[in-house]
Amino acid sequence: MRLLVYGLNYLPELTGIGKYTGEMCAWLASRGHTVHAVCAVPYYPEWQVPKAYRRGLYRTEERDGVMVHRTRLYVPTKPTTTSRLLHLCSFAVASLPQLLRRRSVRADVLIAVEPTLFCAPAALMAARLFRAKSLLHIQDFELDAMTGLGMGRSGDFAATIERWLMRRFDAISTISYSMIDRAREKLQGGDPPVLFFPNWVDIDFVKPGPTGDRYRERWDIPPTTKVILYSGNLGKKQGLEIVLEAAQALQGEPDVIFLFVGAGSAVDSLKDAAEAMRLDNVRFYPLQPYEDLPELMALADIHLVVQRRGAADVVLPSKLTTILAAGGTAVITAEPETELGRLCTHHPGIAVRVAPEDGALLTGALRELLDGVDVTARRANPLARAYAEQNLSKETVLERFEDDLRRLIGKGKQDV
């Protein structure tokens, strides 16, 4: 197959959508398919473009067998609602020439990744021009996220435009069953078909076994200290202030430490808040190299998957797949009817769920789990690991998606 992928984020971004888009493209290229990707220069989650990518508007590089065509864009240093919209629009406009130049690829399928929906019109136009099938892969429902997180109001007009665009793709895919339901709701019974294409994890790379001792030595954490870890994007949609509330409540507990490992738009405000609260049991570290991920996961006695109310159905956190593969013990903040809530209900013991934005409930869950940690014989959560092996294997997920793409090429959209 000849595939053209059009999306905002891409490797070497190590968190969020860029990681999955890059890994998908590399895997498909390794299977012998011709893959081109049109994307932005890397900037996430630091919201800063690396020095190596600051020269020129366009550049092309080969990465893991994929021809990657990058575009400069506006990157706000402190994202706000307005600056985020400008950021998304700047990529949609600036990347259009890069996209149109890919006509020579003679793509069988053009895969557009949301966010950003701003690129959907260009993706549909290019697919028609190139005589390619079109697929919209939804990682986040952009308008829902803005509404649910207080970042703006989509309104009836925006929802109508969103539905109009979605209906014009040959197929749609998304990452959870709740999001499939949401997509069908938006389509109001119309075409196209909606496919299940979840995020994955390399279960052969991330697995129980490492001890985390290297990080304990590097960061001067004694073996008897119990570690509560939040790793990934430190953004506003997570609502990480409640973690600081829990840290304050547990400050008197001996040998307990909270670690924030990552970057994002909220990191400075979190550091300022921790300092103002005089929390001596909280530390911040930057993103760690991907090759050290198994050791980092093993460092934690308890992992945190934290989001604001209203976010869990439109933004499925990718960090959870890694935690499950590592056999980690996790506390998740989510409403019971969301995808994360259903996961905890249908698979008892896989993680502990508490209501979002409730520091007291989070603190209570952490106290109970901390009481069960044996620092002399730390053990993985076998239920979490078993779920990852059965449902999140990278090979299984991508092989199924490869089959879906073949069917999309060979049949009409009603038959996918």
Residue pairs with C-beta under 8 A, 6 or more apart in sequence:
1 28
1 33
1 34
1 108
1 109
1 405
1 406
1 409
2 33
2 34
2 105
2 106
2 107
2 108
2 109
3 25
3 28
3 33
3 34
3 35
3 36
3 107
3 108
3 109
3 110
3 111
3 405
4 35
4 36
4 37
4 38
4 102
4 105
4 107
4 109
4 110
4 111
4 126
4 130
4 132
5 21
5 24
5 25
5 35
5 36
5 37
5 38
5 39
5 110
5 111
5 113
6 37
6 38
6 39
6 95
6 99
6 110
6 111
6 112
6 113
6 119
6 122
6 123
6 126
7 17
7 21
7 37
7 38
7 39
7 111
7 112
7 113
7 119
7 137
8 17
8 39
8 40
8 88
8 91
8 113
8 115
8 116
8 119
9 16
9 17
9 18
9 21
9 39
9 40
9 42
9 44
9 113
10 18
10 21
10 22
10 25
10 37
10 39
10 40
10 42
10 68
10 70
11 18
11 19
11 21
11 22
11 23
11 26
11 42
11 63
11 64
12 18
12 22
12 42
13 19
13 22
13 42
13 43
13 44
13 45
14 287
14 290
15 44
15 45
15 232
15 233
15 262
15 287
15 318
15 319
16 44
16 45
16 232
16 233
16 318
17 113
17 115
17 139
17 140
18 39
18 42
18 44
19 318
20 139
20 199
20 200
20 318
21 37
21 39
21 113
22 37
22 63
22 64
22 66
23 200
23 394
24 398
24 401
25 35
25 37
25 64
25 66
25 68
26 63
26 64
26 65
26 66
27 394
27 398
28 35
28 398
28 402
29 35
29 64
29 65
29 66
30 64
30 65
31 402
34 105
35 65
35 66
35 67
36 66
36 67
36 68
36 69
36 102
36 105
36 107
37 66
37 67
37 68
37 69
38 69
38 71
38 95
38 98
38 99
38 102
39 68
39 69
39 70
39 71
39 95
40 70
40 71
40 72
40 73
40 91
40 95
41 49
41 50
41 53
41 54
41 59
41 70
41 71
41 72
41 73
42 49
42 50
42 53
43 49
43 73
43 75
44 233
45 232
45 233
45 234
45 235
45 262
45 263
45 264
45 265
45 287
46 263
46 264
46 287
47 75
47 76
47 77
47 78
47 79
47 264
47 265
48 75
48 77
49 72
49 75
53 59
53 70
53 72
54 72
56 72
57 71
57 72
57 94
58 69
58 70
58 71
58 72
58 97
58 98
59 69
59 70
60 67
60 68
60 69
60 70
61 67
61 68
61 70
62 68
69 98
69 101
69 102
70 98
71 91
71 94
71 95
71 98
72 94
73 87
73 90
73 91
73 94
73 95
74 86
74 87
74 90
75 87
76 83
76 84
76 86
76 87
78 265
79 87
79 265
81 146
81 151
81 152
84 151
85 152
88 115
88 116
88 118
89 118
91 116
91 118
91 119
92 116
92 118
92 119
92 122
95 119
95 122
96 122
99 122
99 123
99 126
100 126
100 129
102 126
102 130
103 126
103 129
103 130
105 130
106 130
107 130
107 132
108 132
108 133
108 405
108 409
109 132
109 133
109 134
109 135
109 405
109 408
109 409
110 123
110 126
110 127
110 130
110 132
110 133
110 134
110 135
111 135
111 137
112 119
112 120
112 123
112 134
112 135
112 136
112 137
112 169
113 137
113 139
114 120
114 136
114 137
114 138
114 139
114 140
114 141
114 142
115 139
115 140
115 142
116 142
117 142
117 143
117 162
117 165
120 136
120 165
120 166
120 169
121 165
123 134
123 136
124 134
124 165
124 168
124 169
126 132
127 133
127 134
127 170
133 170
133 171
133 408
133 409
134 168
134 169
134 170
134 171
135 169
135 170
135 171
135 172
135 173
135 405
135 408
136 165
136 166
136 169
136 171
136 172
136 173
137 172
137 173
137 174
137 197
138 172
138 173
138 174
138 175
138 179
138 183
139 174
139 175
139 199
140 314
140 315
141 179
141 182
141 314
143 154
143 158
143 159
143 162
144 154
144 182
144 313
144 314
145 151
145 237
145 311
145 314
145 315
146 152
146 153
146 154
147 153
147 154
148 308
148 310
148 311
148 314
149 236
149 237
149 308
149 310
149 311
154 162
159 186
162 186
163 186
163 187
163 188
166 172
166 183
166 186
166 187
166 192
167 187
167 190
167 191
167 192
169 192
170 192
170 408
170 413
170 416
171 192
171 193
171 194
171 195
171 404
171 408
171 413
171 416
172 183
172 187
172 192
172 193
172 194
172 195
173 194
173 195
173 196
173 197
173 401
173 404
174 180
174 182
174 183
174 194
174 195
174 196
174 197
175 197
175 198
175 199
175 316
176 198
176 313
176 316
176 339
177 196
177 339
177 342
178 313
178 338
178 339
178 342
179 313
179 314
179 316
179 339
180 194
180 196
182 313
182 314
183 194
184 194
187 194
191 413
191 414
192 413
192 416
193 413
193 414
193 416
195 401
195 404
195 416
197 397
197 400
197 401
197 404
198 391
198 392
198 397
199 316
199 318
199 321
199 392
199 397
200 321
200 392
200 393
200 394
200 396
200 397
200 398
201 321
201 322
201 324
201 325
201 388
201 392
201 393
201 394
202 325
202 394
203 325
203 388
203 389
203 392
203 393
203 394
205 293
205 294
206 293
206 294
206 297
206 322
206 325
206 326
207 294
207 325
207 326
207 327
207 385
208 298
208 326
208 327
208 380
208 385
209 294
209 298
210 294
210 295
210 297
210 298
211 295
211 298
211 378
212 227
212 295
212 296
212 297
212 298
212 299
212 300
213 223
214 292
214 295
215 221
215 292
215 295
215 296
215 299
216 222
216 223
216 225
216 299
219 259
219 283
219 285
221 227
221 257
221 299
222 255
223 375
224 255
224 375
225 255
225 256
225 257
225 375
226 255
226 256
226 257
226 301
226 302
226 370
226 373
226 375
227 257
227 259
227 299
227 300
227 301
227 302
228 256
228 257
228 258
228 259
228 300
228 301
228 302
228 303
228 304
228 366
228 370
229 258
229 259
229 261
229 296
229 299
229 300
229 302
229 303
229 304
230 240
230 243
230 258
230 259
230 260
230 261
230 262
230 303
230 304
230 306
231 259
231 261
231 262
231 288
231 296
231 297
231 300
231 303
231 319
232 261
232 262
232 317
232 318
232 319
233 262
233 263
233 264
234 240
234 260
234 262
234 263
234 264
234 265
234 266
234 267
234 270
235 264
235 265
235 266
236 265
236 266
237 307
237 308
237 311
237 315
238 266
238 306
238 307
238 308
239 306
239 307
239 308
239 309
239 333
239 356
239 357
240 260
240 266
240 270
240 306
241 270
241 273
242 306
242 333
242 357
242 358
242 359
242 362
243 258
243 260
243 304
243 306
243 362
244 270
244 273
244 274
244 277
244 279
244 282
245 359
245 362
245 363
246 258
246 359
246 362
246 363
246 366
247 258
247 274
247 277
247 279
247 281
247 282
248 277
248 279
249 359
249 360
249 363
250 256
250 281
250 363
250 366
250 367
250 370
251 279
251 280
251 281
253 281
253 370
255 375
256 281
256 370
257 281
257 282
257 283
258 279
258 281
258 282
258 283
259 282
259 283
259 284
259 285
259 299
259 300
260 267
260 270
260 282
260 283
260 284
260 285
261 284
261 285
261 286
261 287
261 288
261 296
262 286
262 287
263 286
263 287
267 284
270 284
271 284
274 282
274 284
288 296
293 322
294 326
297 303
297 322
297 323
297 326
297 328
298 326
300 328
301 329
301 369
301 370
301 373
301 378
302 329
302 330
302 331
302 366
302 369
302 370
302 373
303 319
303 323
303 328
303 329
303 330
303 331
304 330
304 331
305 317
305 319
305 320
305 323
305 330
305 331
305 332
305 333
305 340
305 351
306 333
306 356
306 362
307 315
307 317
307 333
307 334
307 356
308 356
308 357
309 335
309 355
309 356
309 357
311 356
312 333
312 334
312 335
312 338
312 339
312 340
312 341
312 356
313 338
313 339
316 339
316 340
317 340
320 330
320 332
320 340
320 351
321 388
321 392
323 330
323 384
324 330
324 350
324 384
324 385
324 387
324 388
324 392
325 385
325 388
325 392
326 380
326 384
326 385
327 380
327 381
327 382
327 384
327 385
328 380
328 381
328 384
329 351
329 352
329 369
329 381
329 384
330 351
330 352
330 384
331 351
331 352
331 353
331 354
331 362
331 365
331 366
331 369
332 340
332 344
332 351
332 352
332 353
332 354
333 353
333 354
333 355
333 356
333 357
333 358
333 362
334 340
334 341
334 344
334 353
334 356
335 341
335 355
335 356
336 342
336 345
336 353
340 353
341 353
343 350
343 351
344 350
344 351
344 352
344 353
345 353
347 383
347 387
348 383
349 381
349 383
350 381
350 383
350 384
350 387
351 384
352 365
352 369
354 361
354 362
354 364
354 365
355 361
404 416
407 415
407 416
408 416
